[in-house]
Amino acid sequence: PSNPLVTHIFQNKIHKNKTPDDKGEGIFECHNKGSCIAPDVCTCTDGWSGFDCSTPLCRHEQVTGAIVGCQNSGICQNKDDCHCVRTVSILWLLRDYDIERGLTGWTGTDCSMPVCVQGYYDPDCEVRYAPGGEGCYRCANGGVCVAPDTCQCERGWTGVDCRTPVCEAVADEFIRSQLDTAD
């Protein structure tokens, strides 16, 4: 199309909100500054879609240059505005860990950033952990949040919060002889 703001044209033959007193048929208006260009045909402005231009489009640029919509079941509630899924974390119920109550789920403009209540927010993350370029949640001892309330721990650490050291003792020949084992 000649107008760069015009992105979608939709045609509708449905009687929407029609009462017996209404004359004509089809849609009655194009929303969000859309234009009616023919009977029952709207052309929508940038960021809007649908037969009557009332469906928002969410477009977010990743650090890789890819354009994505709302990720991880996020809902596009307005033009380029994702509502991310959040819920109360149950990690505080674990007896062996001291984890505060809080919300977990997804955040960021495109809902691509997982939230770990057992971690902390870091605005400066590597690209592989921050596809939206908005930071990430870190866990203790170099761990990183890879899914809601799920830490990927660095080598030598384990646990839901990456605070439990992994101790490996290698039994040499002398120790094996002291333990009276053959393997």
Secondary structure, 3 states (H helix, E strand, C coil): CCCCCCCEEEECCCCCCCCCCCCCCCCCCCCCCCEEEECCEEEECCCEECCCCCEECCCEECCCCCEECCCCCCEEEECCEEECCEEECCHHHCCCCCCCCCEEEEECCCCCEEECCCCEEECCCCHHHCCCCCCEEECHHHCEEEECCEEECCCCEECCCCCEECCCCCCCHHHHHHHCCCC
